[in-house]
Amino acid sequence: MVKREKIIIERSVFFQKKKETARARGMLMNLSGIGSLLHKKSFSQVSGLVLNSMLLPAVLMLSLISPVAIAMTEMKDSELSAVSGQALLQMNKTPGAGSSSDVTFYKAGLDAELELNLNIEKLQLGCTAGAINGQYCDIDIDRVSLSGRNWSTDRPESSALLTRPFFEFAIKNDQTATLREVMGIRLSAENAFGMMTFGDQTEGMSEANSNNGINSLSGYMEIGSATGVAQTTSRPMSYANTTFNGQNYAGLGQPITGNIWLTVLGIINDVVGITSTDYNLILDSATANVVTNPTTVSGKRLTEVNLQGAATINPINFAGPMQANVQNLLGLGIDLDLDKDVTGTITGLTADVPIVESLGFIHKLDIDNAFSLSMQSNDVLWPGAATVAQQGWWLAFEDEIDIGSISPANEVALTNDVMLQVLNGATGNAGTGTNCTTASVNCALFRGLGTRNGEPYGIRCNGLSACLGGSLPIGTVNVPREVVFPLENLKLGAQNVTPNCYGSARFC
């Protein structure tokens, strides 16, 4: 496993301003003193001091990156007064707010950028008894990798960039020595830029095997709006049960109805109703452009995320046999059976798309925001956090996360529930002119083309061959209707994982 840690120090000169030089000389403090310092009221003053002891880690850092040994040289007051600088370590004290108004926060961090490339085979935190937090662990993720977003040859060449990393303590009753209590600790950075991956997914991996990585998650994240293109599966639309491409399909059990204007040899020129309970039309595959709304994910031991999307379904071509009964021909009570091969195109469909997605299908996140990992004995509202971190372990991304394209890797099925919404309207054939009160295929076939002598029609048949022959081109069936098209547990094509390893290993 390749693991690289590097600190880029923005400024390596640590001196005090002129008025503080006399006081700074001879002042020493080691890191072990920070713990006792946390409980002093003057803690907020510490962040403004630049201590001589901070020269030691700075010199050690410089010695690591330079082949030349650097000797420490005492500087005179006149020399110190001529320069100014900034401390590597920053510390401050922040009073709590809101639900954590009785908590004081002590923060210690680096005023630096930290480059990091890492792999964690199993990140499992907070696996407590069910009576405390319920089923699963607070955080349970397999194969976590953190790296940069771009690389020339191999992903391990890149590093994520953490700006001003820090740790922070939450202290309750800080002003009362006998009641003082450490409620939590948080590891964070003001900003993290890079790519995180979880689990594994490849191009040819099945949906079942792609569901891995994030087993459970406690935390907060804002998922931004995402777009994608879904491809529907070609399928039959049939009244009775049928088989297509080796797969069994349940029949819809609903008739196709409409009004047809027949014109034959000047003898028949009439609008009559038709009904079919014997049809087996094949719907071609079609595309749907999907857009999801921004979503906030927040909770304990989550295993799935609920997204809400909208889709525009592109035209769906159909063709197949249909036997229809023509009713009351010429107004004489004569019925006529037509046996036709019909063709046409359904247009105008949109969809409300609720998506329930297992977190195991989310494998890749491009991050460019503040993030933190915290542990608290009770709920804590950390400074700058969008929401309360709940008891236990908590992973938070404070700004919007981009999950990339949500295009499914495989075709999605048009279910019978969706097809019945398309076929029938809640108000039947009701409407005015060519407009249906509730758009549907049956209503479009009843009134979609216009009226003749006050009678609406949706199918036109002109001539002996067209009306009595073997084919009937229905044409465009416009159905401007929003259907509910639920999706769940989709393998997303843009979530394939590039291993954070050299060579052919999928994880290292």
TORNUBA-599295 format. One record per residue (C-alpha): residue in one letter; x negated, z, y; residue number from 1. Coordinates in steps of 0.1 Angstrom, whole numbers, plus 5000, padded with zeros to 4 digits. Each point is the difference from the previous one (the first is absolute). Layout:
<atoms>
[atom 'A' [X Z Y] NUM];
...
</atoms>
This chain:
<atoms>
[atom 'M' [5000 5000 5000] 1];
[atom 'V' [4987 4991 5034] 2];
[atom 'K' [5006 5027 5026] 3];
[atom 'R' [4987 4997 5035] 4];
[atom 'E' [5002 5025 5028] 5];
[atom 'K' [4986 4994 5034] 6];
[atom 'I' [5004 5018 5033] 7];
[atom 'I' [4995 4979 5031] 8];
[atom 'I' [4992 5023 5029] 9];
[atom 'E' [5012 4986 5033] 10];
[atom 'R' [4976 5022 5020] 11];
[atom 'S' [4970 5018 4986] 12];
[atom 'V' [4989 5019 5032] 13];
[atom 'F' [5014 5035 5002] 14];
[atom 'F' [4992 5018 5032] 15];
[atom 'Q' [5019 5022 5025] 16];
[atom 'K' [5008 4993 5035] 17];
[atom 'K' [4976 5015 5025] 18];
[atom 'K' [5020 5031 5009] 19];
[atom 'E' [5002 5010 4963] 20];
[atom 'T' [4964 4994 4990] 21];
[atom 'A' [4988 5035 5005] 22];
[atom 'R' [5028 5014 4980] 23];
[atom 'A' [4996 4975 4973] 24];
[atom 'R' [4963 5007 4994] 25];
[atom 'G' [4996 5024 4972] 26];
[atom 'M' [5036 4999 4989] 27];
[atom 'L' [5002 4995 4962] 28];
[atom 'M' [5030 4997 4978] 29];
[atom 'N' [5003 4988 4964] 30];
[atom 'L' [5031 4986 4983] 31];
[atom 'S' [5006 5031 4980] 32];
[atom 'G' [5011 5017 5032] 33];
[atom 'I' [5029 4976 5005] 34];
[atom 'G' [5023 5021 4978] 35];
[atom 'S' [4997 5031 5021] 36];
[atom 'L' [5002 4980 5031] 37];
[atom 'L' [5034 4986 4990] 38];
[atom 'H' [5016 5034 5007] 39];
[atom 'K' [4986 5005 5035] 40];
[atom 'K' [5022 4993 5030] 41];
[atom 'S' [4971 4982 5017] 42];
[atom 'F' [4999 4973 4973] 43];
[atom 'S' [5013 4974 5024] 44];
[atom 'Q' [4969 5005 5021] 45];
[atom 'V' [4977 4990 4971] 46];
[atom 'S' [5008 4963 5001] 47];
[atom 'G' [4985 4998 5035] 48];
[atom 'L' [4967 5015 4990] 49];
[atom 'V' [4971 4979 4987] 50];
[atom 'L' [4979 5024 4979] 51];
[atom 'N' [4963 4996 4994] 52];
[atom 'S' [5006 5004 4963] 53];
[atom 'M' [5018 4967 5000] 54];
[atom 'L' [4966 4983 5006] 55];
[atom 'L' [4991 5008 4964] 56];
[atom 'P' [5026 4979 4982] 57];
[atom 'A' [4994 4972 5026] 58];
[atom 'V' [4963 4999 4992] 59];
[atom 'L' [5007 5001 4963] 60];
[atom 'M' [5023 4971 5003] 61];
[atom 'L' [4975 4980 5020] 62];
[atom 'S' [4973 5008 4974] 63];
[atom 'L' [5022 4984 4973] 64];
[atom 'I' [5003 4967 5018] 65];
[atom 'S' [4964 4998 5013] 66];
[atom 'P' [4968 4997 4979] 67];
[atom 'V' [4982 5018 5028] 68];
[atom 'A' [5001 5038 5000] 69];
[atom 'I' [5014 5015 5032] 70];
[atom 'A' [4985 5032 5013] 71];
[atom 'M' [5020 5024 5021] 72];
[atom 'T' [4987 5003 5035] 73];
[atom 'E' [5009 5027 5024] 74];
[atom 'M' [5015 4987 5032] 75];
[atom 'K' [4997 5016 5034] 76];
[atom 'D' [5029 5009 5023] 77];
[atom 'S' [4991 4972 5023] 78];
[atom 'E' [5001 4975 4971] 79];
[atom 'L' [5033 5014 4987] 80];
[atom 'S' [5017 4998 5034] 81];
[atom 'A' [4992 4963 5002] 82];
[atom 'V' [5021 4990 4970] 83];
[atom 'S' [5035 5006 4987] 84];
[atom 'G' [5015 4995 4965] 85];
[atom 'Q' [5027 5007 4975] 86];
[atom 'A' [5002 5023 4970] 87];
[atom 'L' [5003 4986 4964] 88];
[atom 'L' [5024 5028 4991] 89];
[atom 'Q' [5032 5006 5019] 90];
[atom 'M' [5022 5030 4997] 91];
[atom 'N' [5032 5011 5016] 92];
[atom 'K' [5030 5023 4998] 93];
[atom 'T' [5036 4987 5003] 94];
[atom 'P' [5032 5021 5002] 95];
[atom 'G' [5028 4990 4976] 96];
[atom 'A' [5033 4985 5012] 97];
[atom 'G' [5035 4996 4986] 98];
[atom 'S' [5005 5015 4966] 99];
[atom 'S' [4963 5011 5000] 100];
[atom 'S' [5000 5017 5034] 101];
[atom 'D' [4987 5032 4983] 102];
[atom 'V' [4970 4981 4986] 103];
[atom 'T' [4966 4994 5017] 104];
[atom 'F' [4979 4971 4989] 105];
[atom 'Y' [4962 5000 4999] 106];
[atom 'K' [4983 4966 4998] 107];
[atom 'A' [4963 4990 4992] 108];
[atom 'G' [4989 4964 4998] 109];
[atom 'L' [4974 4974 5006] 110];
[atom 'D' [4999 4979 5032] 111];
[atom 'A' [4988 4971 4978] 112];
[atom 'E' [5011 4972 4978] 113];
[atom 'L' [4997 5004 4962] 114];
[atom 'E' [4997 4970 4978] 115];
[atom 'L' [5013 5006 4965] 116];
[atom 'N' [5005 4981 4967] 117];
[atom 'L' [5013 5020 4971] 118];
[atom 'N' [5018 4999 4967] 119];
[atom 'I' [5021 5029 4985] 120];
[atom 'E' [5011 4994 4965] 121];
[atom 'K' [5027 5027 5001] 122];
[atom 'L' [5013 5017 5031] 123];
[atom 'Q' [5023 5028 4988] 124];
[atom 'L' [5009 5029 5023] 125];
[atom 'G' [5027 5027 5000] 126];
[atom 'C' [5011 4998 4964] 127];
[atom 'T' [5019 5033 5001] 128];
[atom 'A' [5029 5014 4980] 129];
[atom 'G' [5034 4982 5003] 130];
[atom 'A' [5015 5030 5016] 131];
[atom 'I' [4978 4996 5031] 132];
[atom 'N' [5001 4963 5008] 133];
[atom 'G' [5020 4983 4972] 134];
[atom 'Q' [4988 4973 4977] 135];
[atom 'Y' [4966 4981 5002] 136];
[atom 'C' [4970 5010 5021] 137];
[atom 'D' [4999 5001 5038] 138];
[atom 'I' [4976 4971 4999] 139];
[atom 'D' [4992 4981 4968] 140];
[atom 'I' [4982 4966 5005] 141];
[atom 'D' [4978 4981 4976] 142];
[atom 'R' [4970 4979 5010] 143];
[atom 'V' [4998 5006 5037] 144];
[atom 'S' [4975 4978 5019] 145];
[atom 'L' [4992 5000 5037] 146];
[atom 'S' [4979 4973 5016] 147];
[atom 'G' [4999 4976 5029] 148];
[atom 'R' [5024 4971 5003] 149];
[atom 'N' [4974 4971 5000] 150];
[atom 'W' [4969 4992 4979] 151];
[atom 'S' [4979 4970 4993] 152];
[atom 'T' [4995 5003 4962] 153];
[atom 'D' [5011 5033 4985] 154];
[atom 'R' [5023 5027 5013] 155];
[atom 'P' [4975 5029 4997] 156];
[atom 'E' [4980 4983 5028] 157];
[atom 'S' [5027 5011 5024] 158];
[atom 'S' [5008 5034 5014] 159];
[atom 'A' [5030 5016 5016] 160];
[atom 'L' [4994 5014 5035] 161];
[atom 'L' [5012 5036 5008] 162];
[atom 'T' [4999 5008 5037] 163];
[atom 'R' [4994 5036 5009] 164];
[atom 'P' [5007 5016 4966] 165];
[atom 'F' [5009 5037 5001] 166];
[atom 'F' [5014 5030 4981] 167];
[atom 'E' [5025 5024 5015] 168];
[atom 'F' [5013 5035 4991] 169];
[atom 'A' [5036 5012 5006] 170];
[atom 'I' [4999 5038 5008] 171];
[atom 'K' [5032 5020 5002] 172];
[atom 'N' [5002 5031 5022] 173];
[atom 'D' [4966 4993 5014] 174];
[atom 'Q' [5003 5027 5027] 175];
[atom 'T' [5006 5028 4974] 176];
[atom 'A' [4970 5008 4979] 177];
[atom 'T' [5020 5018 4973] 178];
[atom 'L' [5026 4972 4996] 179];
[atom 'R' [4976 4970 5005] 180];
[atom 'E' [5006 4975 4972] 181];
[atom 'V' [4985 4966 4991] 182];
[atom 'M' [5030 4977 4994] 183];
[atom 'G' [4983 4968 4993] 184];
[atom 'I' [4971 4976 5004] 185];
[atom 'R' [5000 4964 5010] 186];
[atom 'L' [4973 4973 4994] 187];
[atom 'S' [5006 4971 5024] 188];
[atom 'A' [4986 4974 5024] 189];
[atom 'E' [5012 4988 5034] 190];
[atom 'N' [5001 4965 4985] 191];
[atom 'A' [4992 4983 4967] 192];
[atom 'F' [4994 4963 4997] 193];
[atom 'G' [4997 4983 4966] 194];
[atom 'M' [5018 4993 4968] 195];
[atom 'M' [5014 5024 4974] 196];
[atom 'T' [5009 4989 4965] 197];
[atom 'F' [5018 5018 4972] 198];
[atom 'G' [5001 4992 4963] 199];
[atom 'D' [4996 4963 4989] 200];
[atom 'Q' [5019 4968 5002] 201];
[atom 'T' [4988 4964 4991] 202];
[atom 'E' [5017 4966 5002] 203];
[atom 'G' [5011 4998 4964] 204];
[atom 'M' [5009 5037 4995] 205];
[atom 'S' [5036 5007 4989] 206];
[atom 'E' [5024 5019 5022] 207];
[atom 'A' [4999 5029 4976] 208];
[atom 'N' [4962 5003 5000] 209];
[atom 'S' [4999 4995 5038] 210];
[atom 'N' [5019 5032 5005] 211];
[atom 'N' [4970 5024 5002] 212];
[atom 'G' [4978 5018 5026] 213];
[atom 'I' [5023 5022 5021] 214];
[atom 'N' [5018 5023 4975] 215];
[atom 'S' [5013 5024 5026] 216];
[atom 'L' [4993 5006 5037] 217];
[atom 'S' [5008 5027 5025] 218];
[atom 'G' [4996 4989 5036] 219];
[atom 'Y' [5010 4979 5029] 220];
[atom 'M' [4995 4964 5009] 221];
[atom 'E' [5017 4974 5022] 222];
[atom 'I' [5003 4967 4982] 223];
[atom 'G' [5002 4971 5025] 224];
[atom 'S' [5023 4970 4998] 225];
[atom 'A' [4989 4976 4972] 226];
[atom 'T' [5009 4964 4991] 227];
[atom 'G' [4999 4980 4968] 228];
[atom 'V' [5016 4971 4981] 229];
[atom 'A' [5019 5007 4968] 230];
[atom 'Q' [5007 4972 4975] 231];
[atom 'T' [5033 5003 4980] 232];
[atom 'T' [5002 4991 4964] 233];
[atom 'S' [5020 4970 4989] 234];
[atom 'R' [5031 5012 4981] 235];
[atom 'P' [5035 4990 4989] 236];
[atom 'M' [5032 5008 5018] 237];
[atom 'S' [5026 5000 4973] 238];
[atom 'Y' [5035 5014 4994] 239];
[atom 'A' [4991 5009 4964] 240];
[atom 'N' [4969 5014 4983] 241];
[atom 'T' [4973 4974 4996] 242];
[atom 'T' [4963 4995 4992] 243];
[atom 'F' [4974 4984 5022] 244];
[atom 'N' [4963 4995 4994] 245];
[atom 'G' [5003 5023 4970] 246];
[atom 'Q' [5016 5028 5019] 247];
[atom 'N' [5035 5013 4997] 248];
[atom 'Y' [5021 5003 5032] 249];
[atom 'A' [5033 5018 5003] 250];
[atom 'G' [5029 4979 5014] 251];
[atom 'L' [5014 5007 5035] 252];
[atom 'G' [5035 5001 4986] 253];
[atom 'Q' [5014 4986 5033] 254];
[atom 'P' [5015 4966 5006] 255];
[atom 'I' [4988 4974 5025] 256];
[atom 'T' [5029 4989 5022] 257];
[atom 'G' [5005 4977 5029] 258];
[atom 'N' [5019 4972 5016] 259];
[atom 'I' [4991 4963 4994] 260];
[atom 'W' [5011 4970 5020] 261];
[atom 'L' [5007 4972 4975] 262];
[atom 'T' [5002 4964 5010] 263];
[atom 'V' [5006 4975 4971] 264];
[atom 'L' [5011 4963 5004] 265];
[atom 'G' [5023 5010 5028] 266];
[atom 'I' [5023 5016 4975] 267];
[atom 'I' [4986 5035 5001] 268];
[atom 'N' [4991 5012 5035] 269];
[atom 'D' [5005 5037 4999] 270];
[atom 'V' [4984 5035 5004] 271];
[atom 'V' [5005 5020 4968] 272];
[atom 'G' [4986 5032 4986] 273];
[atom 'I' [4975 5003 4971] 274];
[atom 'T' [4990 5028 4977] 275];
[atom 'S' [4972 5001 4975] 276];
[atom 'T' [4993 5026 4973] 277];
[atom 'D' [4977 4977 4982] 278];
[atom 'Y' [4968 4994 5020] 279];
[atom 'N' [4963 5004 4993] 280];
[atom 'L' [4981 4991 5031] 281];
[atom 'I' [4962 5004 5001] 282];
[atom 'L' [4986 5014 5033] 283];
[atom 'D' [4965 4987 5009] 284];
[atom 'S' [4973 5024 5011] 285];
[atom 'A' [5000 5007 5038] 286];
[atom 'T' [4979 5019 5025] 287];
[atom 'A' [5010 5029 5022] 288];
[atom 'N' [4981 5011 5030] 289];
[atom 'V' [5000 5038 5001] 290];
[atom 'V' [4992 5024 5028] 291];
[atom 'T' [5000 5038 4996] 292];
[atom 'N' [5007 5026 5027] 293];
[atom 'P' [4974 5026 5010] 294];
[atom 'T' [5004 5030 4977] 295];
[atom 'T' [4988 5036 5002] 296];
[atom 'V' [4990 5015 4967] 297];
[atom 'S' [4998 5038 5000] 298];
[atom 'G' [5005 5025 4973] 299];
[atom 'K' [4988 5020 4971] 300];
[atom 'R' [4988 4985 4966] 301];
[atom 'L' [5014 4966 5007] 302];
[atom 'T' [4999 4973 4973] 303];
[atom 'E' [5018 4972 5018] 304];
[atom 'V' [5007 4986 5035] 305];
[atom 'N' [5033 4986 5013] 306];
[atom 'L' [4997 4969 5022] 307];
[atom 'Q' [5028 4982 5018] 308];
[atom 'G' [4997 4963 5005] 309];
[atom 'A' [5019 4968 5010] 310];
[atom 'A' [4997 4966 4985] 311];
[atom 'T' [5009 4964 5008] 312];
[atom 'I' [5007 4982 4968] 313];
[atom 'N' [4991 4963 5001] 314];
[atom 'P' [5024 4973 4986] 315];
[atom 'I' [5008 5004 4963] 316];
[atom 'N' [5007 4968 4981] 317];
[atom 'F' [5024 5000 4970] 318];
[atom 'A' [5012 4976 4974] 319];
[atom 'G' [5019 5001 4967] 320];
[atom 'P' [5032 4994 4981] 321];
[atom 'M' [5034 5013 5013] 322];
[atom 'Q' [5034 4995 4986] 323];
[atom 'A' [5027 5005 5027] 324];
[atom 'N' [5037 5000 5000] 325];
[atom 'V' [5016 4981 5029] 326];
[atom 'Q' [5034 5016 5008] 327];
[atom 'N' [5033 4984 5012] 328];
[atom 'L' [4987 4965 5004] 329];
[atom 'L' [5021 4980 5025] 330];
[atom 'G' [5023 5030 5004] 331];
[atom 'L' [5016 4991 4967] 332];
[atom 'G' [4988 5030 4981] 333];
[atom 'I' [4976 4979 4980] 334];
[atom 'D' [4967 5016 4990] 335];
[atom 'L' [4969 4980 4993] 336];
[atom 'D' [4968 5011 4982] 337];
[atom 'L' [4967 4987 5014] 338];
[atom 'D' [4968 5001 4980] 339];
[atom 'K' [4972 4996 5025] 340];
[atom 'D' [4962 5004 5004] 341];
[atom 'V' [4998 5015 5034] 342];
[atom 'T' [4971 5002 5024] 343];
[atom 'G' [4996 5018 5033] 344];
[atom 'T' [4980 5024 5022] 345];
[atom 'I' [5009 5035 5012] 346];
[atom 'T' [4987 5007 5035] 347];
[atom 'G' [5003 5028 5026] 348];
[atom 'L' [4993 5030 4979] 349];
[atom 'T' [4982 5031 5014] 350];
[atom 'A' [4994 5033 4982] 351];
[atom 'D' [4998 5037 5007] 352];
[atom 'V' [4970 5009 4978] 353];
[atom 'P' [4996 5037 4991] 354];
[atom 'I' [4967 5004 4981] 355];
[atom 'V' [4991 5029 4978] 356];
[atom 'E' [4962 4997 4993] 357];
[atom 'S' [4980 5023 4978] 358];
[atom 'L' [4969 5012 5018] 359];
[atom 'G' [4981 4988 4969] 360];
[atom 'F' [5005 4964 5013] 361];
[atom 'I' [4982 5008 5033] 362];
[atom 'H' [4963 4995 4994] 363];
[atom 'K' [4985 4990 5033] 364];
[atom 'L' [5002 5014 5036] 365];
[atom 'D' [4982 4987 5030] 366];
[atom 'I' [4996 5030 5022] 367];
[atom 'D' [4992 5003 5037] 368];
[atom 'N' [5013 5034 5010] 369];
[atom 'A' [4996 5038 5000] 370];
[atom 'F' [5003 5015 4965] 371];
[atom 'S' [4997 5034 4985] 372];
[atom 'L' [5000 5019 4967] 373];
[atom 'S' [5011 5036 5003] 374];
[atom 'M' [5010 5030 4979] 375];
[atom 'Q' [5022 5027 5014] 376];
[atom 'S' [5017 5031 4985] 377];
[atom 'N' [5031 4994 5022] 378];
[atom 'D' [5013 4971 5020] 379];
[atom 'V' [4977 4993 5030] 380];
[atom 'L' [5004 4977 5030] 381];
[atom 'W' [4963 4989 5005] 382];
[atom 'P' [4990 4990 5036] 383];
[atom 'G' [5007 4963 5006] 384];
[atom 'A' [5020 4996 4967] 385];
[atom 'A' [5033 4981 5000] 386];
[atom 'T' [5017 5024 4977] 387];
[atom 'V' [4996 5033 4982] 388];
[atom 'A' [4975 5001 4971] 389];
[atom 'Q' [5019 5016 4971] 390];
[atom 'Q' [4987 5028 4978] 391];
[atom 'G' [4972 4990 4977] 392];
[atom 'W' [4979 4969 5003] 393];
[atom 'W' [5010 4973 5025] 394];
[atom 'L' [4986 4966 5008] 395];
[atom 'A' [5010 4986 5034] 396];
[atom 'F' [4995 4966 5018] 397];
[atom 'E' [5011 5006 5036] 398];
[atom 'D' [5004 4964 5011] 399];
[atom 'E' [5016 4970 4985] 400];
[atom 'I' [4987 4986 4967] 401];
[atom 'D' [4999 4963 4992] 402];
[atom 'I' [5008 4994 4963] 403];
[atom 'G' [4995 4962 5004] 404];
[atom 'S' [5022 4973 4985] 405];
[atom 'I' [5029 5012 4979] 406];
[atom 'S' [5004 4967 4981] 407];
[atom 'P' [5008 5008 4964] 408];
[atom 'A' [4974 4986 4975] 409];
[atom 'N' [5028 4990 4976] 410];
[atom 'E' [5034 4984 5005] 411];
[atom 'V' [5030 5023 5007] 412];
[atom 'A' [5033 4997 4982] 413];
[atom 'L' [5033 4992 5016] 414];
[atom 'T' [5022 5025 4983] 415];
[atom 'N' [5037 4996 4991] 416];
[atom 'D' [5008 5026 5027] 417];
[atom 'V' [4985 4977 5026] 418];
[atom 'M' [5016 4969 4985] 419];
[atom 'L' [5035 5016 5001] 420];
[atom 'Q' [4995 5008 5037] 421];
[atom 'V' [4991 4964 5006] 422];
[atom 'L' [5029 4986 4980] 423];
[atom 'N' [5029 5022 5013] 424];
[atom 'G' [5009 5013 5034] 425];
[atom 'A' [5018 5033 5007] 426];
[atom 'T' [5028 4981 5017] 427];
[atom 'G' [5002 4971 4976] 428];
[atom 'N' [5006 4967 5017] 429];
[atom 'A' [5013 5015 5033] 430];
[atom 'G' [4987 4984 5032] 431];
[atom 'T' [5007 4975 5028] 432];
[atom 'G' [4991 4964 4997] 433];
[atom 'T' [4966 4997 4983] 434];
[atom 'N' [4991 5036 5007] 435];
[atom 'C' [5005 5026 4973] 436];
[atom 'T' [5009 5037 5008] 437];
[atom 'T' [4975 5009 4973] 438];
[atom 'A' [4976 4973 4991] 439];
[atom 'S' [4997 4991 4963] 440];
[atom 'V' [4995 4970 4978] 441];
[atom 'N' [5037 4999 4990] 442];
[atom 'C' [5012 5003 5037] 443];
[atom 'A' [4975 4972 5010] 444];
[atom 'L' [5014 4978 4972] 445];
[atom 'F' [5036 5008 5013] 446];
[atom 'R' [4995 4993 5037] 447];
[atom 'G' [4964 4992 5008] 448];
[atom 'L' [5004 4963 5008] 449];
[atom 'G' [5031 4999 5022] 450];
[atom 'T' [5038 4994 4997] 451];
[atom 'R' [5023 4971 4992] 452];
[atom 'N' [5036 5002 5011] 453];
[atom 'G' [4995 5037 5006] 454];
[atom 'E' [4985 5006 4965] 455];
[atom 'P' [4964 5013 4999] 456];
[atom 'Y' [4976 4985 4975] 457];
[atom 'G' [4964 5006 4990] 458];
[atom 'I' [4994 4972 4975] 459];
[atom 'R' [5005 4963 5007] 460];
[atom 'C' [5006 4974 4972] 461];
[atom 'N' [5005 4964 5011] 462];
[atom 'G' [5004 4971 4976] 463];
[atom 'L' [5008 4995 4964] 464];
[atom 'S' [4965 5004 4987] 465];
[atom 'A' [4993 5032 5021] 466];
[atom 'C' [5033 5017 4991] 467];
[atom 'L' [5005 4990 4965] 468];
[atom 'G' [4964 4992 4989] 469];
[atom 'G' [4974 5024 4985] 470];
[atom 'S' [4982 5013 5031] 471];
[atom 'L' [5012 5018 5032] 472];
[atom 'P' [4975 5006 5028] 473];
[atom 'I' [5013 5030 5018] 474];
[atom 'G' [4973 4999 5027] 475];
[atom 'T' [4991 5029 5022] 476];
[atom 'V' [5019 5032 4995] 477];
[atom 'N' [4993 5021 5031] 478];
[atom 'V' [5003 5038 4994] 479];
[atom 'P' [4989 5018 5031] 480];
[atom 'R' [5001 5034 4984] 481];
[atom 'E' [4977 5030 4996] 482];
[atom 'V' [4998 5012 4964] 483];
[atom 'V' [4985 5033 4988] 484];
[atom 'F' [4969 4990 4979] 485];
[atom 'P' [4983 5032 4987] 486];
[atom 'L' [4965 4998 4987] 487];
[atom 'E' [4978 5025 4982] 488];
[atom 'N' [4965 5005 4986] 489];
[atom 'L' [4985 4967 5010] 490];
[atom 'K' [4964 4990 4993] 491];
[atom 'L' [4988 4988 5034] 492];
[atom 'G' [4976 4971 5001] 493];
[atom 'A' [4980 5012 5030] 494];
[atom 'Q' [4992 5034 4983] 495];
[atom 'N' [4974 4987 4975] 496];
[atom 'V' [4969 5023 5000] 497];
[atom 'T' [4964 4989 5006] 498];
[atom 'P' [4978 5025 4981] 499];
[atom 'N' [4977 5022 5020] 500];
[atom 'C' [4972 4993 4976] 501];
[atom 'Y' [4971 4976 4994] 502];
[atom 'G' [5003 4977 4970] 503];
[atom 'S' [5031 4996 4979] 504];
[atom 'A' [5012 5036 4997] 505];
[atom 'R' [5035 5007 5012] 506];
[atom 'F' [4991 5035 5010] 507];
[atom 'C' [4967 5019 5001] 508];
</atoms>
